[in-house]
Amino acid sequence: MSTQNDSQASYTPEEIIAKLQAHPKFGSQIKPITNHQSAIISSGLEPAVVIAGAGSGKTETMSNRVLYLVANGFATPDQILGLTFTRKAAGELSVRIRKRLRQLSQLPEFKHITSTSTAVTTYHSYAGKLLSEHAIRYGIDADVQALGEAAIWQIASDVVRNWSDDSYRNDSAVSTVIKDLLGLSKLMLEHQVKAADIEAIGNEMLERLQSLAGSTNEDTRAVARAMRQRNSLLPMVDAFMERRKAAGELSFDDQMSLAADIAQNFEDVGTLERGKYKVVLLDEYQDTSQSQVRMLSALYGNGVSETGHPVMAVGDPSQAIYTWRGASAGTMASFDKYFPKAAGQSGKAQFSLPTTFRNDAIILAAANTISAEIKAAGGQQVVELEARDGAGVGELCYGVYETVETESQAIAEYFKSLWNPENNKSFAVLVRKRSQIPSIEKALREQGLPVEVIGIGGLIHIPEVADVVTLMRIITDPDAGSALMRHLTGPRINLGPRDIAALGAFSRERAKAMHADSKSFIKKIAAGNPEQLEADDQFAGSIIDALDEITSAKKNGFSDLGYQRLVAFAQDLRRLRSRAGGQITDLVSEIENYLTLESEITLREGTQTGRRHLDRFLDEASKFERSGGSVSAFLDWLDVASDEEGGLKVGAPEVRTDVVQILTVHMAKGAEWDVVAVPGLSEGTFPGVNRSDPDNWLKNEKHVPFALRGDAHELPYFSLDGITKNSDAAKAIKVFASQCVDHIKMREEMRLAYVAVTRARTHLICTTAWWRDGANSVSPSQIFNLIASAASAHGGRLISDVAAPDETCENPTLENPLTAVWPRDYLGDKRAQFDAAMELVNSSDVHPLIDSQDPEVNSWIMDAHSLIT
């Protein structure tokens, strides 16, 4: 194809590919290129943006772009900078480029190419390198490793819990204040917002609200409360940032913001970087944050070069799902604002990669239906995906079920029908909310399918991990009664209702006695007797404390076996509690051994890979431990990780073919599977719009005022101009809140649906249910209806169509709750087999440990001697 470089290029992309394909050793590995790819590969040395559809081969295209530039002498490998988000993606791109350059150098025409080393790294690594080279300009020690999210959370927790400023006014829980502190400080860094500017806008809004006529209402009071609480957070934000800066405790966000400041404030830094890198490739550009855009545009754009530096940004606006992390949905559209062409030229060089090499035809139909909705809602540049040559038809199943349980069972049965370990196919269930995981995981296990739950927030729902976490709570928190009940009724203790009731009665009696003691406590305060107060135990009781003193309880309320188990359990807890002051990983291992979890899951899974969830949990504990956190802090951090529906910052998952993987849609980005299920496509779940915690600066103090953000032009605008009454202000506030939901959240949810659908290669099943866990039924969502319309128009398969329940119907899961025998027999249908084995052992004669004629018996004897000694 004709390009701007044709007059100077010695070889076209097609000629280079043909030469590589003709090589006898590796020619068969070289894939042909499409016309769209050729245009991108041979495009001119100027700023350009590439809209790359999901699975469209952008990594291969960028690799061939490097090949083309090097082969034609436009740049040497070390003059090309490639940036992407994850280490995995950077590694894949780097390996692909080096491999292609090595292959190119084996051709006679390119023997002179001796270097295959290009600068391919992550955005954060590049910012860290830039900061380390120039941090001296700010007097910062940037050589220390950036702190992870867990370590930053610990610092924020410490700042909040030890805050002593009497002027601070906030009626939220400590955990909420920590979240607000982290959220507000992150956005202030991201958008270079000063505390004084936030405070000024907050005070102005408060003055306007106070001047309104009429009675205040819920909406105006909520806005006033958010303004006051945000302003009261600002001194805490300053202290949080100053403490980390002084101690050199920088996060990745800190490093990125500082690198952007350096790039913007010191022109010579940009001159140096442009001298090193003649060509820049930006991968996944739609997910870049404001700090990243500021840094890159200061170095390579914004008119710093009269000719327009050759920056090629590759991304997909339909996959912009990280606005809550600082990315902007309109980044691709505003590319030319930050990276203009040469002086005197306007517009931007724009290309597209519409051909997907991943999805079969019917899956593409669903994806294109969703992307059309994205385009209609936001006017964004999106690519309609085209099927590759030889693409299969694929299968798209969809269904509406009565309950979440029947929905989960249907997915498990569908997966079971396709499961064959010898076929080497990959399977995944992509959930919008982690609360969906337990039901799906249970259904898959009931079908005999091996399961892996990915992500720390999902991990804590896995039974064996939940056992460890709840036992950690029991030994560190005397008020963790619900965690205690899990173990009292679990397979190890397995108490019956009589013993549970007796323990509860003992706990109440103990509390009454303590209440009586509190009267003397008050008298001692009045009498001024601090010495006696310090000598007395004045702590309030709890069921965990009661268990610790079980030996002082009256035995007549307990069964003999139940009492024995409680006494033994209390002793075990005291022993485990003595380990709580040590290493977190040691405690986790101790609890794991105490609960004999490895044996249980090995029996359940039938393979040693059953440890995968415990091993991953141990890894998370080890990471937290390295940051110096305590067991209690680790448990608090797990709560944060569990609440974060989008997932903490992690790379793309390692796709496996020996298990069914369950993960959130956010975590699935960058990966693909043969068979994918997307459940929960109902209103309130997917899309999962949380109207109680909106991206709305008027009512959520962790957000900076939109007017101060770098992407303010893309966000809804609010003003009280012309409003004189509280009632009218309430109407305007409601309209703005709806705009925030529709403009920000709903559009991102639609992009999230596009990501979910395009993860599937050959099989996709999308489902919903009328009844979840509430009293009211929930309708299939707009996303489900879009997928259903695409499926019905292109030969999809409707596998269930339960009619909408009548208005008088009640939730069957509430109307007919699950019942079971208690205490539970955890052996279930294996009880008879177990009892028979026990009887065989008990009725057998004791074998003397003497040599036998049978070699196998001798091996048992040797094992027995080893155990005894």
VOGU-240229 format. One record per residue (C-alpha): x, y negated, z; residue in one letter. Coordinates in steps of 0.02 Angstrom, whole numbers, plus 50000, padded with zeros to 5 digits. Each point is the difference from the previous one (the first is absolute). Layout:
N
XYZa;...
***
This chain:
869
500005000050000m;500584982349965s;500644990950153t;500944984450046q;501595010250019n;499925008649830d;501144987549913s;501385003150129q;499725018350042a;501045013449916s;498795013850051y;498115000350020t;499225009850143p;499415013249877e;501755002249930e;500765002250172i;498675012850049i;500265009449836a;501885001050028k;499745006750177l;498715012749941q;501235006549870a;501285004850133h;500115019050017p;500165000350190k;498714987850065f;499024994849847g;498485010150053s;499894989850161q;499744983649909i;498194995349977k;499384989649854p;499414982350037i;498374991449956t;499854983849904n;499544991150162h;501585006450084q;501074995249851s;499384982150006a;500464998650184i;501685008549981i;500564988449860s;499204984050063s;501034984050002g;501124994150140l;498694988950082e;498755001250143p;498685013149964a;498615008950092v;499435017949967v;498265005850051i;500325018650028a;498525011550027g;500075014150126a;501105014349941g;500534990749843s;501855004350011g;500674983450062k;501545008150079t;500475008049834e;499654983649909t;501114989950118m;501385013149982s;499904998849811n;500014981050013r;501685001350090v;500605012349869l;499524988149860y;500864984950080l;501615009650034v;500055008749830a;499844983349910n;501254991050111g;498744987850074f;500545004850176a;501145012150089t;499215012050126p;500654990450151d;499224983949933q;498245007250016i;499044998550163l;498505011250034g;498884997650151l;498585010850064t;499145003250167f;500495016950069t;501675008750013r;499235014849912k;499454989549851a;501694991149995a;500885016850005g;498945007149859e;500284984749889l;501864999750037s;500215018649963v;498994998449840r;501054985449938i;501675008250042r;499465016149916k;499484991049840r;501604989749996l;501065015650022r;499075008249857q;500214984449893l;501884999750033s;500145017649929q;499484993949828l;501444995249883p;499344982349975e;499994996450187f;501615007950064k;500524982750059h;498665000250136i;500955005950153t;498984992450142s;498275006550046t;499824990450163s;498544987850009t;499404990150151a;498345008650038v;499364997550177t;498474995050100t;499364982350021y;500395000650186h;501755006949973s;500394986449875y;499374986750120a;501035007650140g;501564999849891k;499694981949950l;499764995350182l;501575009050058s;501034990649869e;499314982850042h;499335001050179a;501494990150062i;499184984749923r;498655001850135y;501175006450135g;499145016950004i;500775017050028d;499165009749861a;501085015650007d;498885008750126v;498755012449933q;498224993649980a;498805005950134l;498555011149953g;498174996850037e;500045009850164a;501464989850069a;499214983549949i;498375005350081w;500935003750162q;500744982550002i;498294992349967a;499255010650138s;501344994250121d;499724981749955v;498125001350023v;500045010050162r;501274988350080n;499244983549939w;499864988150146s;499434983749919d;498464994450096d;499394990149850s;499715016049901y;498155003649978r;499455016249917n;498635011650057d;500545014649890s;500765016450059a;501895001050009v;500055012149852s;499004987549896t;501154985650047v;501515010449946i;499175003449832k;499574981549980d;501784994950045l;500755011949873l;498754995449865g;500144981250021l;501905000050010s;500135010949845k;498894988549897l;500914984550062m;501645007649942l;499255005949837e;499294983249950h;501274988650086q;498654992650110v;500474988850146k;499135001250168a;499684981250000a;499025001349837d;498925014250068i;499694990550160e;499514984349905a;498715009349894i;499335008750156g;499814983850095n;499194991449852e;498745014249984m;499604999150186l;499714981249988e;498855002249850r;499015013550091l;499824989350155q;499324985649897s;498585010349925l;498224996250054a;498855012950077g;500315015250107s;501495011049967t;499685017549933n;500895016649994e;500934995849839d;500654982950052t;500495006750171r;500945014449919a;500974988049889v;500424988750147a;500585015050101r;501135006049858a;500774982549981m;500384998950186r;500695017650012q;501104997749845r;500704983750067n;500325008250169s;500965013949911l;501214988049916l;501194997550150p;500045018950018m;500425001849815v;501424987650020d;500685009550151a;499835016649908f;500964993549849m;501334990850100e;500345015050110r;500305011349850r;501034987149908k;501124996850151a;500275018650030a;500225004049815g;498465011250009e;499374996949825l;498605009449914s;499925003349814f;498754985649988d;501244988650090d;501385004849880q;498904997149848m;499414983050061s;501784994450042l;500645006249833a;498644990049914a;500474984550100d;501835002049950i;499555002349817a;498904984550003q;501174988750099n;501695004249922f;500064998649810e;501735007649990d;499315016550064v;498895001349847g;501454995349887t;501035014350074l;498605012749982e;499594995249821r;501845001549960g;500015017850066k;498375005849921y;499624995249821k;498395010349999v;498765003350141v;498665013650006l;498644998350134l;498995015950030d;498285000550085e;499964981149986y;498154999350046q;500475004650179d;501324986650027t;499684988450146s;500114981250003q;501735000850080s;500625011749865q;499294989049862v;500784984650081r;501705008350009m;499985007049824l;499324984549917s;501294989050088a;501385011449938l;499405004449825y;498524988949956g;499194983150030n;500974991949860g;501705003750077v;500585005349827s;499664989649845e;499815015849897t;498895009450123g;500905014150089h;499575017549933p;498855006050139v;498815014149955m;498625003350127a;499105016649986v;498415003550095g;498155003750000d;498754987350071p;498765014250022s;501165007750129q;500264984450106a;499465007750166i;501174991750124y;499284982550020t;499855003550186w;501915001750005r;500314983349918g;499855004449816a;498894989749887s;498755007549879a;500394986449873g;501895002249997t;500035007349824m;498894986349930a;501094986250073s;501655007449939f;500364985849878d;499744987250139k;501525007050091y;500995006349850f;499714987649857p;500695002449826k;501374989249926a;499824981150004a;498744994149871g;499115016849992q;498355004450082s;499025015650038g;500785016650042k;500595015549910a;498755013350052q;499975018449957f;498975015050051s;500235018650030l;498275007549978p;500425018149961t;499985010850156t;501025015950005f;499165006050161r;498125001049992n;498855010749896d;498644991749896a;498505000550118i;501044993450145i;500534985549888l;498174996449966a;499684998050187a;501564989250021a;499534988749855n;498234997850069t;500744993950164i;501314988849917s;498634991949894a;499124995550163e;501634992950068i;500194989249846k;498194994150007a;500124995650185a;501654990949998g;500404995849821g;501675008850020q;501105006949863q;499695018650001v;500455013749878v;498735012349932e;500895016650012l;500225010749844e;500245018850000a;501665007249946r;500125011149847d;499465017450047g;499174994750162a;498795012550074g;498164996950031v;500175001950188g;498645002650128e;499054986950099l;498785006550131c;498894988950105y;498685003150130g;498894993050136v;499825010550158y;498934999450154e;501364998550133t;501864997150014v;500205018250053e;499175006949843t;500984987649895e;501645005950077s;499505018249976q;499634996949816a;501724992349972i;500835014650089a;499045012649896e;500454990849840y;501845000050047f;499905018550048k;499315004349828s;501534992049918l;501315005050128w;501345012149941n;501744998050075p;500775008049847e;499334986349885n;501074986850086n;498584987249998k;499914985550121s;498434995350099f;499564984450099a;498534992450093v;500094981050000l;499024991750140v;499574981850027r;499945001550189k;500965011650115r;498415004350093s;499555010649848q;501495011650025i;499435012050139p;498445005949910s;500935002949836i;501495008350084e;498845011850094k;499055004949842a;501605003449904l;500695010950139r;498375009850008e;500295004249816q;501725006550044g;500924985849914l;501634993250072p;499874981550043v;501224985750023e;499414983350069v;501154985749948i;500284984350104g;500204997350187i;498234993150016g;499315016049924g;501215011250093l;499264996450170i;498355007749941h;500835016849969i;499545011950144p;501775004950052e;500614981949993v;498444994050091a;500405012650138d;501744992650021v;499404981949996v;498595002750125t;501165009150121l;501224985349986m;498564988550046r;499535010750150i;501744999350075i;500224981249972t;498244993050027d;498965005050151p;498444993349913d;500145011349847a;498535010750055g;499395003949824s;501745006449954a;499975011050155l;498345007749948m;500765005849836r;501225010850097h;498845005550140l;498815007349870t;501385005449880g;500685017549974p;501334999050137r;498924994750149i;498285003749925n;498974994650151l;498155003350009g;498654987450046p;500005005250184r;501844996050022d;499874983849900i;498554994550112a;500965004750157a;501524990049944l;498874985149963g;499215001450172a;501715000550083f;500534984649901s;498444990650057r;500265005050182e;501804994349989r;499464983349924a;498734997350140k;501355002950130a;501124987449912m;498564987649993h;499845001550188a;501864997350017d;499844984149897s;499034991950142k;501525001850112s;501024993549853f;499004983750004i;500164998850189k;501895001949987k;500064986049871i;499014988850118a;501115004950146a;501574996649900g;500795017150019n;501025002349839p;501145013150077e;498555011850031q;499294996349827l;501615005249917e;500025016250100a;498215004749949d;499505007949835d;498654988349937q;499845005849821f;498265003849934a;499605018249962g;499735008849834s;499635017749944i;501845002149954i;500524994450174d;498705011950071a;500755014349901l;501704995650070d;499295002650176e;498965015349957i;500745010350142t;499104988750125s;498315003449919a;498715011750076k;500095016549907k;498175004850022n;499474989749848g;501235008549882f;500125017249927s;501555009450059d;500745000649824l;499574981949963g;500804993950161y;501585010149965q;500124992549826r;499764982350064l;501355002150133v;501205007049870a;499564986149877f;500294986650132a;501725007350036q;500405000349814d;499474981849982l;501124994750144r;501465008849917r;499634991949832l;499734983150083r;501765001050069s;500635000549820r;499034984549947a;501424988350044g;501205008449880g;500085001149811q;498345000149908i;500565014149886t;500505010650150d;498284997750075l;499145004449836v;501045015949985s;499665004450182e;498124998049975i;500065009849838e;500865014550088n;498824999050149y;498485001349885l;500845013849896t;499454990349846l;501295007349882e;499355017650029s;498204994649981e;500234990749837i;501135013549928t;498625012650033l;498714988249926r;501004995449845e;500845016849979g;501624991149953t;501384989850080q;499444984849898t;498594998450126g;501204989350104r;499984986149870r;498824988650098h;500925002250165l;501674997049915d;499374984049919r;499294994150166f;501685003550082l;500834989649863d;498844985450039e;500395001650185a;501865000149960s;499854984049896k;499094991250141f;501235006650128e;501464992349906r;499224982950024s;500065002450189g;498145002250033g;499215009150146s;498725014149994v;498604987850044s;500554987949864a;500075014449875f;498205004650042l;499474981949976d;500904999949833w;499075015749947l;498374990750033d;500594986049884v;500525012349865a;498345009050014s;498994984049986d;500944993949845e;498895007349864e;501114994149859g;501455009250074g;501664994250066l;501364996449874k;500545016549926v;500655006049834g;499045010749877a;499685017550070p;500975015349946e;498735009749897v;499935018450046r;499205015049917t;499955011750150d;498734989950101v;498484989049978v;500564982550046q;498834987950089i;500454981650002l;499294982649981t;499814992349828v;501254986450048h;501325013250036m;499635009249838a;500574985849888k;501505005149896g;499575018650005a;498935011849897e;499205017150022w;499175012649884d;498415000950104v;499354985350101v;498464997650109a;499354982850049v;498665002250136p;498974987450097g;499454989149854l;498624991950103s;499674982250052e;501084995650149g;501255013949972t;500604997549821f;499904985449974p;500574998150180g;499584981750026v;500234995650184n;498924984650024r;500464998950184s;501854997349959d;499984990349837p;501404991749903d;499194983750052n;501054986550082w;498444991750072l;499605014650114k;501615010050010n;501424991650093e;501365011149927k;499764991949829h;500774983449952v;498844987049923p;499845004249816f;500494982349948a;501765003250069l;500295016249905r;501035001249843g;498555008649910d;498694987550059a;499404997349822h;499415018249995e;499014999550162l;498304993050051p;499974981950056y;499104993450155f;499584982350050s;498784991450117l;499984984449891d;498244993149989g;499355011250140i;499294991250153t;498975013650088k;500505015950089n;498645009549907s;500714994849831d;501755004250058a;499415017550045a;499325002349824k;501664994449924a;500965011650117i;498915014849948k;500254996149815v;501884999050024f;500005016550096a;499085008449857s;501244992849877q;501435007150102c;499215017249998v;499534999649816d;501544991049935h;501335008450106i;499395016350076k;498795006749870m;501174996749855r;501425008750091e;498865014750040e;499625001749814m;501854999949960r;500255013050136l;498695010949914a;500964998349836y;501595005950087v;499075014850076a;499255005849836v;501614998449900t;500975011450120r;499165015249919a;500765008749850r;498705013149953t;498655001950133h;499084986750099l;498565002350122i;499124984650072c;498705002050136t;498914991250127t;498735004650134a;498404991950061w;500365003050183w;501624995950088r;500134997450188d;498724986150021g;498134999650029a;499644992949827n;500335007949831s;501284992049884v;499784998149813s;501255005149867p;501154985249968s;500234989849844q;501635009449973i;499115016850002f;498684993649879n;501344993849879l;500885016950003i;498345009149982a;499534989649848s;501675003749917a;499845018450041a;498245001849932s;500494990849840a;501555010649967h;499515017650049g;500334999850186g;499225012950115r;498704995450131l;500255012950138i;498754993550128s;498604987349997d;499164999650170v;498554987849996a;499994984550107a;499265003450173p;498324992850047d;500024984550109e;499285010250143t;501395013049992c;501305001250136e;501825004749982n;499995019150000p;501705000450086t;499234990150144l;498305008449994e;500775017449996n;501654998350092p;501275013949992l;499835012550142t;501255012450066a;500315011750146v;501024992250139w;501275004650062p;500535003649825r;500805016549952d;501464993749897y;500345017349930l;498304999649915g;499715015049887d;501745006550045k;499475003450181r;499625018649971a;501665002849913q;500924990850139f;499105009750138d;500395016549914a;501844995349989a;500024995050184m;499185016450048e;501295009649899l;501424991050089v;499235002150173n;499635018449975s;501715004249931s;501355007850107d;501474989150048v;501445004149885h;501655002950090p;501394989049933l;501105014649949i;500705004649832d;498805007949878s;500215010449845q;498984987249904d;501104985449937p;498514988250000e;499605004150182v;501824997250043n;499924982749922s;498504996150111w;500965006050153i;501474988749955m;498824985349980d;499235003650169a;501715000850084h;500454983349920s;498424991950066l;500265007050175i;501814994550012t;
***
